[in-house]
Amino acid sequence: MIDIKLIRESPDLVRANIKKKFQDDKVGLVDDVIDLDLKWRKERKKADDLRSERNKISAEINVLMKAGKKADAKKLIKEAKEIPGKIAKIEVKENKLGAKIRGVMMKIPNIVHESVPAGKGEKENVEIKKFGKIKKFGFEVKGHAELGEELGLLDFETSADVAGKGFYFMKGDLALLNMALINYARDFMLKKDFVYVEPPLMIRKSVLDAVYSTAEIEAMGYKIDGEDLYMIATSEHPMIAQFIGKTLNGNKLPIKQTGYSMCFRKEIGSHGIDEKGIYRTHQFNKQEMIVVCDPEDSYKWYDELLGYSVELFKSLDIPFRILECCSGDLADLKAKSCDLECWSPRRKEYFEVTSLTNMEDAQARRLGIRVEKGGKRYFAHTLNNTAIATSRALVAIMENNQNKDGSIDIPKVLQPYMGGKKVIGKE
């Protein structure tokens, strides 16, 4: 959520930003906010005028009482007693207008960083850099789902009977490799001086509204029946939300945390959910990282987090690239974002495995996360980055490290977490 001062002082800038995101249907929201804000300020002025009048009357009462003019003071006392009721009625209108303003403001997208390339959608995202050498295979390459089934390590038919589409049973060495990725990513982040956190797997609707758009909640959120709770879609949400309504000591920033959790997403409307495999599923494991920092350090940390992702995936020895998200592909809360995409030798294209985002102060403004430093108070900046989504990393490892006999080479950095095992073969 952007600062309402920006709409008051630079409405054209906000309109231009909306158009840059190709959301022309939202341009009218700026005028809606301006209109509601004028009404809100009129009500606020009425209440402030009444408070001033009450203070003035109180002063006059004191003068009259000291002068012994109790009868005259009595009239003013009666008048003063009526003022709180008038203020209360105005505050009801004021609060209703404030809620309407917030509702509209939540729909207006964050201001896109000046470095973000313009574009309507994901097809116009910009490749920044490639890493690793694409391997040439002397045999027909198989997809990860086929490899996993042939090795007896992935079972989609039984999971469909038990839970439906979008789930899987992972077994044996592949399940252990999944845990190896979690443990490796955790240790990797600990070496970067991040604090390890295991967050709640459920989150309240009021918190979810602050970190997700309504459209995302409807498409992703699993609601707990009869409870004001949703299953988390990523550990970033509860990790950021732990600072809701707090004022942080600016001298103790940045806050750097890495969290592991299971994640749950309905993925309504997402292509691929009906395809056999573990790339896009309703349940998956993820190691996340967040940073809460001073605004002036925001993009220094963006570059730092991107560097961590590059270092981690280079260590797995998998071909990948950095893809800068264009303006039209940014979710409304994002100011700047990029993805890491790994190479799929079966599809002969890159696919997303991690995502880095700088929200600037939009998320902190929704959650009320402030910083106090040098006698000033202002909203913090928040960033999040996927250390590793294990199912997607497994797809990349399985397809890029497959052998002619269907076995899979284990990346060297993960072998210590697999008891020294170097190859996954048939169970």
C-alpha positions in Angstrom: 0.0 0.0 0.0 1.4 3.4 -1.0 1.5 6.5 1.1 -1.7 8.6 0.7 0.5 11.7 0.6 1.7 10.5 -2.8 -1.9 10.7 -4.1 -2.5 14.0 -2.5 0.7 15.6 -3.8 1.4 13.6 -7.0 -1.7 11.9 -8.3 -0.4 12.0 -11.9 2.6 10.0 -10.8 0.4 7.3 -9.3 -1.8 7.2 -12.4 1.3 6.8 -14.6 2.6 4.0 -12.5 -0.8 2.2 -12.8 -0.6 2.5 -16.6 3.0 1.3 -16.5 1.7 -1.9 -15.0 -1.0 -2.0 -17.7 -3.8 -1.9 -15.2 -5.8 1.0 -16.8 -9.0 -0.2 -15.2 -7.5 0.9 -11.8 -6.7 4.5 -12.8 -10.1 5.7 -11.6 -9.2 4.5 -8.1 -6.9 7.5 -7.7 -9.9 9.9 -8.1 -11.9 7.7 -5.7 -9.2 8.2 -3.0 -9.0 11.9 -3.7 -12.8 12.3 -3.3 -12.9 10.1 -0.1 -9.9 11.8 1.3 -11.5 15.3 0.9 -14.6 14.1 2.8 -12.4 12.5 5.5 -10.4 15.7 6.0 -13.6 17.7 6.3 -14.9 15.4 9.0 -11.5 15.5 10.7 -11.6 19.3 10.6 -15.1 19.4 12.2 -13.9 17.1 15.0 -10.7 19.2 15.5 -12.8 22.4 15.6 -15.0 20.9 18.2 -12.0 19.9 20.3 -10.7 23.5 20.1 -14.1 24.8 21.0 -14.2 22.5 24.0 -10.7 23.7 25.2 -11.8 27.3 24.8 -15.0 26.8 26.8 -13.0 24.9 29.5 -10.8 28.0 29.8 -13.8 30.3 30.0 -15.4 28.1 32.7 -12.2 28.4 34.8 -12.2 32.2 34.5 -15.9 32.4 35.4 -15.6 30.0 38.4 -12.7 32.1 39.8 -14.7 35.2 39.4 -17.6 33.6 41.3 -19.9 33.6 38.3 -21.2 30.1 38.8 -24.5 30.7 36.9 -22.7 31.8 33.8 -20.2 28.9 34.2 -23.1 26.4 34.5 -24.4 27.3 31.1 -21.0 26.7 29.5 -20.6 23.4 31.4 -23.8 22.2 29.8 -22.5 23.3 26.4 -19.2 21.6 27.0 -20.9 18.3 27.9 -22.6 18.1 24.6 -19.4 18.4 22.6 -18.0 14.8 23.2 -21.2 13.3 21.8 -20.9 15.5 18.7 -17.3 14.5 18.3 -18.2 10.8 18.7 -20.8 11.0 15.8 -18.2 12.7 13.6 -15.6 10.1 14.4 -18.0 7.3 13.3 -18.2 9.0 9.9 -14.5 9.6 9.9 -13.7 5.9 10.7 -16.1 4.7 8.0 -14.4 7.0 5.4 -11.0 5.9 6.6 -11.9 2.2 6.1 -13.2 3.0 2.6 -10.0 4.8 1.8 -7.8 1.9 3.0 -9.9 -0.5 1.0 -9.3 1.4 -2.2 -5.7 2.1 -1.4 -5.1 -1.7 -1.0 -6.1 -2.1 -4.7 -3.7 0.5 -6.0 -0.3 -1.1 -7.0 3.0 -0.2 -5.4 5.2 2.3 -7.2 7.5 0.3 -9.5 11.2 0.9 -9.1 12.7 3.0 -11.9 15.0 0.2 -13.0 12.1 -2.2 -13.7 11.6 -2.8 -17.5 8.2 -2.0 -19.0 6.2 -4.9 -20.3 2.7 -6.4 -20.2 3.5 -9.8 -18.9 5.9 -12.6 -18.3 6.8 -13.0 -22.0 8.4 -9.5 -21.7 10.6 -10.3 -18.7 14.3 -9.6 -19.4 17.1 -12.1 -19.1 20.0 -10.7 -17.1 22.6 -13.4 -17.0 23.0 -17.2 -17.6 25.1 -19.5 -15.4 26.4 -23.1 -16.0 26.8 -25.2 -19.0 23.9 -27.0 -20.6 24.7 -30.7 -20.7 24.5 -32.7 -24.0 22.9 -36.1 -23.5 23.7 -39.1 -25.7 20.4 -40.7 -25.0 16.7 -39.7 -24.9 16.1 -37.4 -21.9 13.3 -38.3 -19.5 11.1 -36.0 -17.4 11.4 -35.9 -13.6 8.0 -37.6 -13.1 9.0 -40.5 -15.4 12.4 -40.9 -13.7 10.8 -40.8 -10.3 8.2 -43.5 -11.1 10.7 -45.8 -12.8 13.0 -45.6 -9.8 10.0 -46.3 -7.5 10.5 -43.0 -5.7 7.5 -41.1 -6.8 3.9 -42.4 -6.6 1.2 -40.1 -8.1 -1.6 -42.7 -8.5 -1.7 -43.6 -4.8 -1.6 -39.9 -3.7 -4.5 -39.2 -6.1 -6.5 -41.9 -4.3 -5.5 -40.5 -0.9 -5.6 -36.7 -1.5 -6.5 -36.0 -5.1 -4.4 -34.3 -7.9 -1.6 -32.0 -7.0 -0.1 -34.2 -4.3 2.5 -37.0 -4.3 4.2 -39.7 -2.3 8.0 -39.2 -2.3 10.0 -42.2 -1.1 13.4 -43.5 -0.3 16.5 -41.7 -1.5 14.5 -39.0 -3.3 12.7 -38.1 -0.1 16.1 -38.1 1.6 17.5 -35.9 -1.1 14.5 -33.5 -0.5 15.6 -33.3 3.2 19.2 -32.9 2.1 18.2 -29.8 0.2 16.3 -28.4 3.2 19.2 -29.0 5.5 21.8 -27.7 3.0 19.8 -24.5 2.4 19.4 -24.0 6.1 23.1 -24.3 6.8 23.9 -22.1 3.8 21.7 -19.3 5.2 23.1 -19.7 8.7 26.6 -19.1 7.3 25.2 -15.8 6.0 24.3 -14.9 9.6 20.5 -15.4 9.2 18.5 -16.5 12.2 16.7 -19.8 11.7 12.9 -19.7 12.3 10.1 -22.3 12.1 6.9 -20.2 11.8 3.3 -21.2 12.3 1.7 -23.0 9.4 -1.5 -21.1 9.7 -2.2 -17.4 9.6 -5.2 -15.1 10.4 -7.3 -13.5 7.6 -6.5 -10.0 8.8 -2.7 -10.7 8.5 -3.2 -12.5 5.2 -5.0 -9.4 3.8 -1.9 -7.4 4.7 0.5 -9.6 2.8 -1.6 -10.9 -0.1 -4.0 -9.3 -2.5 -7.7 -10.4 -2.5 -7.1 -12.1 -5.9 -4.1 -14.1 -4.6 -6.0 -15.2 -1.5 -8.9 -16.5 -3.6 -6.5 -18.3 -6.0 -4.1 -19.6 -3.4 -5.5 -19.7 0.1 -6.7 -22.9 1.9 -9.3 -21.7 4.4 -9.6 -23.7 7.7 -13.3 -24.5 8.0 -14.9 -22.8 11.1 -11.7 -20.9 12.0 -10.3 -17.5 11.3 -7.2 -19.2 9.8 -5.6 -20.1 6.5 -2.8 -22.5 5.7 0.3 -20.5 4.8 1.4 -20.3 1.1 4.9 -19.4 2.1 6.8 -18.9 5.4 7.5 -15.3 4.4 4.0 -14.3 5.4 4.1 -15.3 9.1 7.8 -14.3 9.4 7.1 -10.8 8.2 3.8 -10.6 10.2 5.6 -11.3 13.5 6.5 -7.6 13.4 2.9 -6.4 12.9 2.2 -3.1 14.7 5.8 -2.9 16.1 8.2 0.0 16.1 11.8 -1.4 15.5 15.0 0.1 16.8 16.7 1.5 13.7 20.1 0.8 15.2 19.4 -2.9 15.4 18.4 -3.3 11.7 18.6 -5.2 9.5 16.6 -8.2 10.8 17.7 -11.2 8.8 15.8 -14.5 9.1 15.5 -17.7 7.2 12.6 -20.0 7.7 11.6 -23.6 6.8 8.0 -24.6 6.4 5.6 -26.7 4.4 3.6 -24.5 2.1 0.0 -25.0 0.8 -1.6 -23.5 -2.3 -4.8 -24.1 -4.1 -3.2 -22.8 -7.3 -6.6 -22.2 -8.9 -6.3 -21.4 -12.6 -2.6 -22.3 -12.7 -1.5 -24.3 -15.7 0.4 -27.4 -14.7 -1.5 -28.4 -11.6 -3.2 -31.2 -13.5 0.1 -32.4 -15.0 1.9 -35.3 -13.4 4.9 -34.2 -11.4 6.2 -32.2 -8.5 6.8 -28.9 -10.1 3.5 -27.2 -9.3 1.6 -28.9 -6.4 -0.7 -28.1 -3.6 1.9 -28.9 -0.9 5.6 -28.4 -1.0 8.7 -27.6 1.1 10.4 -24.2 1.1 13.4 -22.5 2.8 12.7 -18.8 2.7 14.7 -15.7 3.7 13.4 -12.3 4.7 15.1 -8.9 5.5 13.5 -6.0 7.4 15.7 -3.0 6.9 16.1 0.8 6.8 14.8 2.2 3.5 18.3 3.6 2.5 19.7 0.0 2.6 16.8 -1.6 0.7 18.5 -2.1 -2.7 21.8 -3.0 -1.2 20.0 -6.0 0.4 18.2 -6.7 -2.8 21.5 -7.2 -4.5 22.9 -9.2 -1.6 20.0 -11.6 -1.5 20.2 -12.1 -5.3 23.9 -12.9 -4.8 23.0 -15.6 -2.2 20.6 -17.3 -4.7 23.2 -17.3 -7.4 25.9 -18.7 -5.1 23.5 -21.4 -3.8 22.4 -22.6 -7.3 25.9 -22.4 -8.7 27.0 -24.8 -5.9 24.3 -27.3 -7.1 26.0 -27.2 -10.5 22.7 -26.8 -12.4 22.4 -24.4 -15.5 20.2 -21.4 -14.6 19.5 -17.8 -15.4 18.4 -14.6 -13.8 15.2 -13.1 -15.2 14.1 -9.6 -14.4 10.3 -9.2 -14.0 8.8 -6.5 -16.1 6.3 -4.0 -14.8 3.2 -5.9 -15.9 4.4 -9.2 -14.4 4.9 -7.6 -10.9 2.2 -8.4 -8.2 0.7 -5.2 -6.8 2.8 -5.2 -3.6 6.1 -5.5 -5.5 8.4 -2.7 -6.3 11.1 -4.8 -8.0 11.5 -8.6 -8.5 13.5 -11.2 -10.3 13.4 -15.0 -10.7 16.0 -17.6 -10.9 15.1 -20.2 -13.6 16.7 -23.6 -14.1 17.2 -25.4 -17.4 15.0 -28.3 -18.2 16.7 -30.6 -20.7 13.4 -32.4 -21.4 11.4 -29.2 -22.2 14.4 -27.4 -23.6 13.5 -24.2 -21.7 14.1 -22.5 -18.4 11.6 -22.8 -15.6 11.2 -20.7 -12.4 12.7 -22.1 -9.2 13.1 -19.0 -6.9 11.8 -15.5 -6.6 13.3 -12.4 -5.1 11.2 -9.3 -4.2 11.6 -5.9 -2.7 8.3 -4.6 -1.4 9.9 -1.3 -0.2 7.5 0.1 2.4 4.2 -1.2 0.9 4.0 -4.4 3.0 5.3 -2.7 6.1 2.7 0.1 5.7 -0.1 -2.5 5.6 1.3 -4.3 8.7 2.2 -1.1 10.6 6.0 -2.0 10.8 7.8 1.2 11.7 11.4 2.1 12.4 12.5 4.6 15.1 15.9 6.2 14.5 17.5 9.6 15.2 14.2 10.9 16.6 12.3 10.0 13.5 9.7 7.3 12.8 9.0 5.9 9.4 8.0 2.6 7.7 10.6 -0.1 7.3 11.4 -1.8 3.9 10.8 -5.5 3.6 12.4 -8.0 1.2 11.9 -11.7 0.7 13.7 -14.4 -1.3 13.3 -18.1 -1.8 16.4 -19.9 -0.6 15.1 -23.1 -2.1 11.7 -24.6 -3.0 12.8 -28.2 -2.8 10.3 -29.8 -5.3 11.4 -27.4 -8.0 15.0 -27.9 -7.2 14.5 -31.6 -7.4 13.0 -31.3 -10.8 16.2 -29.5 -12.0 18.5 -32.0 -10.3 16.7 -35.1 -11.6 16.5 -33.9 -15.2 20.0 -32.4 -15.5 21.8 -35.2 -13.5 20.1 -38.2 -15.1 22.1 -41.1 -16.5 21.3 -43.5 -19.3 20.3 -46.2 -16.9 17.7 -43.9 -15.3 19.8 -43.3 -12.1 20.5 -39.7 -10.9 23.8 -38.2 -9.8 23.6 -36.4 -6.5 25.2 -32.9 -6.5 28.5 -32.9 -4.6 27.4 -30.4 -2.0 24.5 -32.6 -1.0 26.4 -35.9 -0.8 27.5 -35.2 2.9 23.8 -34.8 3.7 23.1 -38.2 2.0 25.6 -40.2 4.1 28.2 -39.9 1.3 25.9 -41.5 -1.4 26.7 -40.2 -4.9 24.0 -41.8 -7.1 20.3 -42.5 -6.6 19.4 -45.8 -8.3 16.3 -48.0 -8.4 15.0 -49.0 -5.0 
